[in-house]
Amino acid sequence: MKVVQIKDAGQRDACLARLCAEVYGQQAGLTPLVVFTGTRNVLFTQEIARLVAGVDGAGKPLALALLVLDEAGEGMTITHACELGSTGAKQRLISELSLKAPLRVEVESAEQEALYQASGIKRWFDGQDNKRIGLSGRHPASGPGELAATVELDEALILRRFKHDAKAFESAKQDFLNGLNQFPATL
């Protein structure tokens, strides 16, 4: 598996829409649209987030992951990841990333922790709200006290904008649907 950062805006929007749809599913209400819109309009614009794909030899996307910088600019948190019909592709993508990037993950279950441990995230700490925090070998922090917060979207602000600006909502919805319809066969 080869890891590629998706830089082309059209491909990035399409892959981000697909990632949000895969992670949240169809029963998630506005959450996929809010995350898509905020990531696209804020995190990508400010170069705070990176979208990467694991591709096969022909460039077909097998897995996607969204990486968001921490406030200190030292580490990257995997906030969303999915595989696209290829069993084990998500784990292979995370394994590749853990070798190359200062990764951080936050998990809420032993099953999620086991997946990330098998993917090369070897250092684990107890976090807030019963979450576990995992760090790759390249992450500079030696413990949870040294971790800067991950940059977060103000989802409530985006929802308020949608509520008060019907044109913005319709535009965002159309961009999301266009992205889903334009998902690339190769990258």
Long-range contacts (C-beta under 8 A, 24 or more apart in sequence): 1-54, 1-55, 1-56, 1-62, 1-63, 1-89, 1-92, 1-93, 1-96, 2-54, 2-55, 2-56, 2-57, 3-52, 3-53, 3-54, 3-55, 3-93, 3-96, 3-97, 3-100, 4-52, 4-53, 4-55, 4-187, 5-50, 5-51, 5-52, 6-51, 6-52, 6-53, 6-187, 10-182, 11-184, 11-187, 12-44, 12-51, 13-40, 13-175, 13-178, 13-179, 13-182, 14-178, 14-179, 14-180, 14-182, 14-183, 14-184, 15-51, 15-53, 15-61, 15-64, 15-179, 15-183, 15-184, 15-187, 16-40, 16-51, 16-66, 16-179, 17-175, 17-176, 17-177, 17-178, 17-179, 17-180, 17-183, 18-64, 18-84, 18-179, 18-180, 18-183, 19-51, 19-64, 19-65, 19-66, 19-80, 19-81, 19-82, 20-80, 20-176, 21-180, 22-64, 22-82, 22-84, 23-80, 23-81, 23-82, 30-159, 30-162, 31-155, 32-176, 33-162, 33-172, 33-173, 33-176, 34-153, 34-155, 34-158, 34-159, 34-162, 35-80, 35-153, 35-155, 36-172, 36-175, 36-176, 36-179, 37-158, 37-172, 37-175, 37-176, 38-153, 38-154, 38-155, 38-158, 39-66, 39-153, 40-175, 42-153, 43-68, 43-151, 43-153, 48-151, 49-151, 50-76, 52-93, 52-97, 53-93, 53-187, 54-89, 54-90, 54-92, 54-93, 54-96, 55-186, 55-187, 56-86, 58-186, 59-186, 59-187, 60-185, 60-186, 61-184, 61-186, 61-187, 62-86, 62-89, 62-92, 62-93, 63-89, 63-90, 63-92, 63-93, 64-93, 65-90, 65-93, 65-94, 65-97, 67-97, 67-101, 67-103, 68-150, 68-151, 69-150, 69-151, 70-104, 70-147, 70-148, 70-149, 70-150, 70-151, 71-148, 71-149, 71-150, 71-151, 72-148, 74-102, 74-139, 74-140, 74-141, 74-148, 75-102, 75-103, 75-104, 75-135, 75-139, 75-140, 75-141, 75-147, 75-148, 76-101, 76-102, 76-103, 76-104, 77-103, 77-104, 77-105, 77-106, 77-150, 78-103, 78-104, 78-105, 79-150, 90-115, 91-115, 91-118, 91-119, 94-119, 94-120, 94-121, 95-119, 95-120, 97-136, 98-136, 98-137, 98-138, 99-136, 99-137, 99-138, 100-138, 101-136, 101-138, 102-135, 102-136, 102-138, 102-139, 102-140, 103-135, 103-136, 103-138, 103-139, 104-133, 104-134, 104-135, 104-136, 104-139, 104-147, 104-150, 105-133, 105-134, 106-131, 106-132, 106-133, 106-134, 107-131, 107-132, 107-134, 108-132
